[in-house]
Amino acid sequence: MDKVNSYFGYKLIDEIKIQTFGFEKDKKNERRIKEKFTKNLQEKINKIRNESLKNSLSQLLKTIKNES
């Protein structure tokens, strides 16, 4: 800013803001990956024969999904 302003001889630039793009796209992709992971994990949990273990893991998965 100082170099540009000194080149022109007056305060041409007061502030500079940097804006990034693609952040929302990354969030959507991350959400899709999490949904696929949790779906696959739930399918594996459903194959467990021990009902107590199955229920515990299902509850854990629900808790994890609610926190993210």
Sequence and secondary structure as in RCSB ss.txt:
>XXXX:A:sequence
MDKVNSYFGYKLIDEIKIQTFGFEKDKKNERRIKEKFTKNLQEKINKIRNESLKNSLSQLLKTIKNES
>XXXX:A:secstr
 HHHHHHHTS           SHHHHHHHHHHHHHHHHHHHHHHHHT   HHHHHHHHHHHHHHHHH 
